[in-house]
């Protein structure tokens, strides 16, 4: 006779506390299998990269260390999720599966539908719980903000692991050797996965680093310290948004740094706001959310795309940001926006030719944030204000001495301050004097900034008057914007 069990299916919720599916499993009273699947259709998709899988693996390894004392462990597998669930259902009498809802791209939904078919076949009940205040099937934003604050204000769930665990292993679902070797290699330049590291970052932010959060938020160098750096731990669920909100809001330092901490907490709500957009309309990944922008034409230039991807555009701050992202997986929000703006506006490339490259680089890649923000910065919503960032102005404003630039573009290390933002302005004599030959040590600019900016403004702003864009704008406002909020709102 098959043993009756329940399953907790982990996705982007790799933590041991404040975990609602675990609580339901505990209350159900049956032996429970804790399961994580490296689904082969998901891990090989074009938005994913080894740095993501490594972070997940590190998180699971730490969870299993922490759970050892309770007699439990996360069982991790590799393969197709539906096939793995079928194998478990054949071996056990599975009664229920508990998980969080996932606001992922279309292909993750297809995986879920395949699993749902298997569970239906075996008469297994699958309970998916709301995550981070994001509501499935939402028809209007009316009341959503109040709902979010109600969700976030609930007490932290204390998971006690008082139920019996289930041991399960199948050789055919073990991680492939090459995959395991790839994700087992540590990278000291990137933030490590796991709850412990997440709590350490949260503690240091609230006790020390966060006091300069607002002051340095746009600075590519200083923000590396003063920003919370919690985004990877939120994206992969090492910490819940509720845990972070409570910790910061009720920290003794809140009154000392109220302005900075409030700005941070507001951004936690913004995060759910954008994921809610993606939950309602996951076509953000592949189609202009404002279908009128599908009429805009772009001449694909592979050399432009390659130069942007590798940090060799000839614009120092753009290149520094891309190289920092390649090596560390993180840059601040303003610089992320500038990278997208430069690609879509100054280089005049279709946003789809850059969106997956950046997704693979962000250690904190969250689909609901990534695709909605990418389109927002690309100017394809028809609702938000179009921001065409001038990388030279951004450089002078936020890295005036070129410290960040010199860190990530060593070719410019000896470049004098007066030329660090615009090395192409050096005369031939000055290039010789400083032993700096433009086009050899460092590339010449891909485009002329004033001309490309003027062309982009004419193109993108002119298209906003298109009838198709205007019609789509009405639909977008009705679906994604709180009633009564101004049209220019996020």
C-alpha positions in Angstrom: 0.0 0.0 0.0 1.4 3.4 -1.0 2.2 5.8 1.8 -0.1 8.9 2.0 1.9 12.1 1.8 1.7 15.8 1.0 4.2 17.9 -1.0 5.5 21.4 -0.6 6.7 22.5 -4.0 9.4 25.3 -3.7 9.9 27.8 -6.5 11.0 31.3 -5.7 10.5 30.9 -2.0 13.7 29.3 -0.8 13.4 30.0 3.0 12.6 28.2 6.2 10.3 30.8 7.8 7.3 33.0 6.9 6.3 30.3 4.5 2.5 29.8 4.1 2.6 26.5 2.0 4.7 25.0 4.8 2.2 26.1 7.4 -0.7 24.5 5.5 1.3 21.3 5.1 1.9 21.3 8.9 -1.8 21.8 9.6 -2.7 19.0 7.2 -0.9 16.5 9.4 0.5 14.1 6.8 4.2 13.2 6.2 5.4 15.9 3.8 7.9 15.9 0.9 9.8 19.1 0.4 10.6 19.4 -3.3 12.5 21.7 -5.6 12.7 21.0 -9.3 15.4 22.4 -11.7 12.9 22.0 -14.5 14.9 21.5 -17.7 12.5 23.6 -19.8 12.9 26.5 -17.3 16.7 26.3 -16.5 17.6 26.2 -20.2 15.3 29.0 -21.2 16.9 32.2 -22.7 16.2 34.3 -19.6 18.2 32.1 -17.3 22.0 31.6 -16.7 24.4 29.7 -14.4 24.5 32.5 -11.9 20.8 32.0 -11.2 21.0 28.3 -10.8 24.1 28.7 -8.6 22.2 31.1 -6.3 19.3 28.7 -6.0 21.6 25.7 -5.3 23.5 27.7 -2.6 20.1 28.6 -1.1 19.0 24.9 -1.0 22.3 23.7 0.4 22.0 26.2 3.3 18.4 25.3 3.9 19.3 21.7 4.2 22.0 22.5 6.7 19.5 24.4 8.8 16.8 21.8 8.5 19.1 18.9 9.5 18.3 19.3 13.1 14.6 19.0 12.4 15.0 15.8 10.4 13.9 17.4 7.2 15.5 18.3 3.8 14.7 19.8 0.5 14.8 17.2 -2.2 16.1 18.7 -5.4 15.7 17.1 -8.8 16.4 17.8 -12.5 14.0 17.0 -15.3 10.5 17.9 -16.5 8.3 18.8 -13.6 5.3 16.9 -14.9 7.4 13.7 -15.2 8.8 14.1 -11.7 5.4 14.6 -10.2 4.1 11.6 -12.0 6.9 9.5 -10.6 6.1 10.7 -7.1 2.4 10.0 -7.5 3.1 6.5 -8.7 5.3 5.8 -5.6 3.2 7.6 -3.0 -0.5 8.3 -2.4 -0.2 12.1 -2.8 -3.1 13.9 -1.2 -2.2 17.5 -1.6 0.5 19.8 -3.1 1.1 23.2 -1.6 3.0 26.0 -3.3 3.1 29.8 -3.8 1.6 31.2 -7.0 4.3 32.1 -9.5 4.2 35.2 -11.6 6.5 33.9 -14.3 6.8 34.0 -18.1 4.5 32.0 -20.3 6.8 28.9 -20.4 6.6 28.6 -16.6 2.8 28.7 -16.8 3.0 25.9 -19.4 5.0 23.8 -16.9 2.4 24.5 -14.2 -0.4 23.4 -16.6 1.4 20.2 -17.3 1.8 19.5 -13.6 -1.8 20.3 -13.0 -2.8 17.7 -15.6 -0.8 15.0 -13.8 -2.2 16.0 -10.4 -5.7 15.9 -11.8 -5.1 12.4 -13.1 -4.1 11.2 -9.7 -6.8 13.2 -7.9 -4.3 15.4 -6.0 -5.5 18.8 -4.7 -3.0 21.6 -5.6 -3.3 24.7 -3.4 -1.4 27.7 -4.7 -1.1 30.6 -2.2 -0.8 34.4 -2.9 2.7 35.7 -2.8 3.9 39.2 -1.9 0.4 40.7 -2.2 0.1 39.9 -5.9 -3.4 38.9 -6.8 -4.1 36.3 -9.5 -7.0 37.1 -11.8 -7.2 40.8 -10.8 -9.5 42.8 -13.0 -9.0 46.2 -11.5 -6.5 48.0 -9.4 -9.3 49.5 -7.2 -8.5 48.6 -3.6 -5.2 46.8 -4.5 -3.0 49.1 -2.5 -5.1 48.5 0.7 -4.9 44.8 0.0 -1.1 44.9 -0.2 -0.7 46.7 3.1 -3.1 44.3 4.7 -1.1 41.4 3.3 2.2 42.8 4.4 0.9 43.8 7.8 0.0 40.2 8.8 2.2 38.5 11.5 5.3 36.7 10.4 4.5 33.0 10.0 6.6 30.8 12.4 7.1 27.4 10.8 7.9 24.7 13.4 8.6 21.6 11.2 6.6 19.4 13.7 5.4 17.1 10.9 7.0 13.9 9.7 9.3 14.2 6.7 9.4 12.1 3.6 12.6 10.7 2.0 12.6 10.2 -1.7 15.4 9.7 -4.3 15.5 8.7 -7.9 18.8 8.4 -9.7 17.2 9.3 -13.1 16.2 12.7 -11.6 19.6 13.6 -10.1 21.3 16.8 -11.3 23.4 16.1 -14.4 27.1 16.0 -13.6 28.0 19.0 -15.9 25.1 21.0 -14.4 26.1 20.2 -10.9 29.7 21.1 -11.6 28.6 24.4 -13.1 26.5 25.5 -10.2 28.9 24.3 -7.5 31.7 26.7 -8.5 31.7 29.7 -6.2 32.0 33.2 -7.5 33.5 35.7 -5.0 32.3 38.7 -7.1 28.7 37.8 -6.7 26.4 37.8 -3.6 26.0 34.3 -2.2 22.6 32.6 -2.0 20.8 31.7 1.2 18.9 33.1 4.2 22.0 33.8 6.3 23.5 36.1 3.7 20.1 37.8 3.2 19.7 38.5 6.9 23.2 39.8 7.1 22.5 42.3 4.3 19.3 43.3 6.0 20.9 43.8 9.3 23.7 45.8 8.0 21.3 47.9 5.9 19.1 48.8 8.9 21.9 49.3 11.4 24.4 51.2 9.2 24.3 51.3 5.4 20.7 52.4 5.0 21.2 55.9 6.4 22.5 57.0 3.0 20.0 55.0 1.0 18.2 58.0 -0.6 21.3 60.2 -0.8 23.3 57.7 -2.9 20.5 55.8 -4.7 21.4 57.2 -8.1 25.2 56.9 -7.6 26.6 53.8 -9.4 29.6 53.5 -7.0 28.2 54.6 -3.6 24.8 52.8 -4.1 26.7 49.5 -4.1 27.1 50.0 -0.4 24.1 52.2 0.6 21.4 50.3 -1.3 20.0 47.4 0.6 21.4 44.8 -1.9 18.5 42.6 -0.9 17.0 42.2 -4.3 18.5 38.7 -5.0 17.3 37.5 -1.7 13.8 38.8 -2.5 13.8 37.5 -6.0 14.6 33.9 -5.0 12.7 34.1 -1.8 15.4 33.7 0.8 13.6 36.5 2.6 9.9 37.4 2.2 8.8 40.9 1.5 6.9 40.8 4.8 9.9 39.8 6.8 11.9 42.7 5.3 9.1 45.2 5.7 8.6 44.4 9.4 12.3 44.3 10.2 12.9 47.8 8.7 9.7 49.4 9.9 10.1 48.4 13.5 13.9 48.7 13.7 15.2 51.0 16.4 16.9 53.0 13.6 13.6 53.8 11.8 13.1 57.0 13.6 16.7 58.1 13.0 16.5 57.5 9.3 12.8 57.8 8.7 13.1 59.4 5.3 15.5 56.9 3.9 13.7 53.9 5.4 10.3 55.1 4.2 11.7 55.5 0.7 13.0 51.9 0.9 9.6 50.5 2.1 7.7 52.3 -0.6 9.9 50.5 -3.2 8.9 47.2 -1.7 5.3 48.1 -2.6 6.4 49.3 -6.1 8.0 45.9 -6.6 4.7 44.1 -6.0 3.0 46.8 -8.2 5.1 45.9 -11.2 4.8 42.1 -10.6 1.1 42.6 -10.5 1.2 44.1 -14.0 3.1 41.0 -15.2 0.7 38.6 -13.4 -2.2 40.2 -15.3 -0.4 40.4 -18.7 2.6 38.1 -19.1 2.8 39.1 -22.8 5.0 41.9 -21.5 7.8 39.4 -22.2 7.4 39.2 -25.9 5.0 41.9 -27.2 4.8 45.6 -26.7 2.3 46.1 -23.9 1.0 49.0 -26.0 0.4 47.1 -29.3 0.6 50.4 -31.2 4.3 50.3 -30.7 4.6 47.2 -32.7 4.3 49.5 -35.7 7.6 51.2 -34.9 10.4 49.9 -37.1 14.0 49.3 -36.0 17.0 48.4 -38.1 18.7 45.6 -36.3 22.5 46.2 -36.1 24.4 43.3 -34.7 27.6 45.3 -34.2 25.6 47.8 -32.0 24.0 44.9 -30.0 27.4 43.2 -29.5 29.1 46.4 -28.4 26.4 47.1 -25.9 26.4 43.5 -24.6 30.1 43.5 -23.9 30.5 47.1 -22.7 32.3 48.5 -25.7 30.0 51.3 -26.9 32.5 54.1 -26.5 30.4 55.7 -23.7 32.3 55.2 -20.5 29.4 55.1 -18.0 27.4 52.7 -20.2 30.4 50.4 -20.6 31.3 50.6 -16.9 27.7 49.6 -15.9 27.5 46.7 -18.3 30.9 45.3 -17.3 30.0 45.7 -13.6 26.8 43.8 -14.3 28.6 41.1 -16.2 31.1 40.5 -13.3 28.9 41.1 -10.2 25.3 40.7 -11.3 24.2 44.0 -9.8 24.0 47.7 -10.6 21.7 50.3 -9.2 18.2 51.1 -10.7 19.1 54.4 -12.4 22.0 52.7 -14.2 19.8 49.8 -15.2 17.4 52.3 -16.7 20.2 54.1 -18.5 21.4 50.9 -20.1 18.0 50.1 -21.5 17.4 53.7 -22.6 20.7 53.8 -24.4 20.0 50.5 -26.2 16.5 51.3 -27.3 16.7 55.0 -27.9 20.3 56.1 -28.8 21.1 52.8 -30.5 17.5 52.5 -31.8 17.3 48.8 -31.3 14.2 46.7 -30.6 13.9 46.1 -26.9 13.5 42.4 -27.5 17.0 42.2 -28.8 18.4 43.2 -25.4 15.9 42.1 -22.8 17.1 38.5 -22.4 20.8 39.4 -22.3 20.1 41.7 -19.3 17.9 39.1 -17.7 20.7 36.6 -17.7 23.1 39.1 -16.1 20.8 40.2 -13.2 21.5 38.0 -10.3 18.2 39.4 -8.9 16.3 38.6 -12.1 12.6 38.8 -11.4 10.4 38.4 -14.5 7.6 40.6 -13.2 10.0 43.5 -12.6 12.3 42.9 -15.5 9.9 42.8 -18.5 7.6 45.5 -17.2 10.5 47.9 -16.3 12.4 47.1 -19.6 9.3 48.1 -21.6 8.8 51.2 -19.4 12.3 52.4 -20.1 12.0 51.4 -23.8 9.0 53.8 -24.0 6.6 51.1 -25.4 3.8 51.6 -22.8 2.3 54.7 -24.3 1.4 55.6 -20.7 4.6 56.4 -18.8 6.8 59.4 -19.4 9.5 58.5 -21.9 13.0 58.9 -20.4 15.9 59.2 -22.8 18.9 59.2 -20.6 22.0 61.2 -21.7 24.9 58.9 -20.6 27.3 61.8 -20.5 25.1 63.9 -18.2 24.4 60.9 -16.0 28.1 60.3 -15.8 28.9 63.9 -14.8 26.0 64.0 -12.3 26.5 60.7 -10.6 30.2 59.7 -11.1 31.8 63.2 -11.4 35.4 62.0 -10.7 35.0 58.9 -12.8 35.7 56.5 -9.9 33.1 54.0 -10.9 34.2 54.3 -14.6 37.9 53.7 -13.8 37.0 50.7 -11.6 35.2 48.9 -14.5 36.8 50.3 -17.6 40.6 50.0 -16.8 41.5 51.3 -20.3 40.4 54.7 -18.9 42.3 54.4 -15.7 44.9 57.0 -16.6 42.4 59.3 -18.4 42.4 62.8 -16.9 39.2 63.9 -15.1 38.3 66.5 -17.7 38.1 63.7 -20.4 36.8 60.7 -18.4 33.2 61.3 -19.4 33.9 62.2 -23.0 37.3 60.8 -24.1 36.5 61.5 -27.7 36.9 65.2 -27.1 40.7 64.8 -26.6 42.7 66.3 -29.5 45.3 64.2 -31.3 48.0 66.1 -29.4 46.3 65.3 -26.0 45.9 61.7 -27.0 49.5 61.4 -27.7 50.5 63.3 -24.5 48.4 61.0 -22.4 49.4 57.9 -24.4 45.7 57.3 -25.2 44.8 56.5 -28.8 41.0 56.5 -29.3 39.9 53.5 -31.3 42.8 51.4 -30.0 42.8 51.5 -26.2 39.1 52.4 -26.1 36.5 52.4 -28.8 35.1 55.5 -30.5 31.4 56.2 -29.7 29.0 54.1 -31.6 26.7 57.1 -32.2 26.8 60.8 -32.0 24.8 61.5 -28.8 23.0 64.8 -29.8 22.0 63.4 -33.1 20.8 60.0 -31.8 19.0 61.6 -28.9 17.2 64.1 -31.2 16.2 61.3 -33.6 14.9 59.1 -30.7 12.8 61.9 -29.3 11.2 62.6 -32.6 10.5 59.0 -33.2 9.2 57.9 -29.9 7.3 61.0 -29.0 5.8 61.4 -32.4 4.5 57.8 -32.3 2.6 58.5 -29.1 0.0 60.4 -31.3 -0.6 57.3 -33.3 -4.3 56.2 -33.1 -3.4 52.6 -32.3 -1.2 53.9 -29.4 -4.0 56.1 -28.0 -6.5 53.3 -28.1 -4.2 50.9 -26.3 -3.4 53.6 -23.8 -7.1 53.6 -22.6 -7.0 49.8 -22.2 -3.7 49.9 -20.2 -4.9 52.6 -17.9 -8.1 50.6 -17.2 -6.2 47.4 -16.4 -3.0 48.5 -14.7 -3.5 51.9 -13.1 -5.4 52.7 -9.9 -8.6 54.5 -10.7 -8.2 58.3 -10.3 -4.4 58.2 -10.7 -2.8 60.4 -13.3 -2.0 59.0 -16.7 1.7 59.6 -16.2 1.8 57.4 -13.1 3.6 54.1 -13.0 
